[in-house]
């Protein structure tokens, strides 16, 4: 697959209060084609919404692909790139032997990510990156919804 055939995915989560009403957003881009996804939950945390954004984006793909996932969440980027293997090896416990938070979502993300070739890219939030800014807008839109939406 050529580099130009990689799908770029921009994700973000938002929460009004933490915990509180939350939303997630994802922008999927392949060349000139774009797909926007968003949704929300009445009572959640920001980290859960960050994870749900990536999960929903990966779940929207119909077949294995080469991806670049852009996130402004160090929790997601570090979790999937650095911590996940150790958590699994330790029976979903942290290095301090405490249960991994949001294990249900990490397990979903792990299963979905296994089907793809993914480069995990951290981007600084609210720094003017167009894809990240759009994902942020979608996440904030999602706070006002229950369930999921695609235009």
FIRO-545327 format. One record per residue (C-alpha): residue in one letter; x, y, z negated. Coordinates in steps of 0.001 Angstrom, whole numbers, padded with zeros to 6 digits, always signed. Example, Ala and Ser with C-alpha at 12.3 -4.5 7.8 and 13.67 -1.06 7.14 Angstrom:
! FIRO-545327
a+012300-004500-007800
s+013670-001060-007140
***
This chain:
! FIRO-545327
x+000000+000000+000000
x+001375+003401+000935
x+001807+006055-001750
x-000881+008108+000005
x-003275+005205-000518
x-002956+005371-004282
x-006081+006418-006094
x-005567+009314-008482
x-007795+009190-011556
x-008097+012150-013907
x-009796+011481-017245
x-010744+013445-020323
x-012790+013138-023474
x-014455+015844-025534
x-016149+015993-028906
x-018085+018701-030761
x-016979+017820-034231
x-014823+014767-034764
x-016874+012687-035265
x-019822+014274-033539
x-021526+014430-030144
x-019025+013469-027476
x-018569+013289-023751
x-016221+011763-021239
x-015394+012618-017653
x-013447+011091-014807
x-012492+012300-011353
x-011395+009650-008847
x-009550+010895-005749
x-008474+008977-002648
x-007353+011337+000092
x-010277+013664+000793
x-012784+011396-000988
x-013779+012251-004548
x-016064+010636-007069
x-017084+012205-010370
x-018321+010278-013399
x-019452+011501-016801
x-021460+010481-019809
x-021843+010996-023510
x-022606+009525-026896
x-024527+011094-029757
x-022016+010167-032485
x-018411+009367-031605
x-014813+010557-031813
x-012558+012319-029352
x-010219+009318-029090
x-013131+007018-028263
x-014252+009381-025511
x-010717+009551-024090
x-010689+005741-023878
x-014226+005493-022472
x-013312+007919-019677
x-010541+005608-018465
x-012654+002483-018947
x-015566+003883-016918
x-013209+005041-014157
x-011571+001613-013862
x-014947-000138-014046
x-016147+001956-011082
x-013500+000453-008794
x-014763-002352-006587
x-011426-004118-006004
x-007846-004130-007299
x-005948-000991-006361
x-002772+000980-006897
x-003593+003840-009271
x-002171+006896-010940
x-004151+007598-014102
x-003677+011153-015362
x-004660+011829-018969
x-004020+014646-021414
x-004362+012152-024263
x-001081+010959-025765
x-003217+008418-027644
x-004313+006796-024373
x-001010+007153-022525
x+001171+005936-025418
x-001354+003305-026449
x-001469+001611-023071
x+002221+002110-022217
x+003995+001580-025539
x+001767+000167-028269
x-000643-002278-026607
x+001774-005192-026188
x+002734-005055-029877
x-000887-004805-030994
x-001780-007896-028997
x+001274-009796-030282
x+000318-008852-033866
x-003305-009951-033510
x-004590-006397-032931
x-002812-005029-035978
x-000550-001978-036049
x+003099-002090-037093
x+001823-001242-040583
x-000399-004370-040408
x-003637-002363-040409
x-006386-003035-037868
x-006033-001138-034595
x-008638+001615-034390
x-011045+001383-031438
x-009968-002214-030798
x-013178-002886-028848
x-012258-000186-026337
x-008572-001103-026174
x-009540-004691-025341
x-011888-003504-022580
x-009209-001202-021185
x-006604-003965-021301
x-008854-006345-019372
x-009790-003759-016731
x-006226-002481-016288
x-004928-006012-015657
x-006614-006044-012232
x-004696-002997-010987
x-001201-001598-010545
x-001256+001531-012688
x+001111+004404-013303
x+000060+006146-016538
x+000765+009882-016387
x+000428+012301-019287
x-000479+015864-018319
x-000671+018875-020593
x-004313+019697-021277
x-005781+023108-020484
x-002695+024049-018476
x-004413+024739-015154
x-003975+021310-013527
x-007002+021129-011174
x-007743+017413-011661
x-007409+017625-015431
x-009497+020798-015583
x-012284+019111-013607
x-012187+016043-015864
x-012457+018392-018860
x-015512+020090-017323
x-017129+016697-016706
x-016403+015567-020277
x-018002+018703-021676
x-020972+018174-019347
x-021192+014634-020704
x-021649+015876-024272
x-025140+017001-023268
x-026144+013625-021809
x-026831+010198-023181
x-025643+007366-021008
x-023734+007810-017752
x-024093+009861-014596
x-022745+009909-011084
x-023867+012569-008617
***
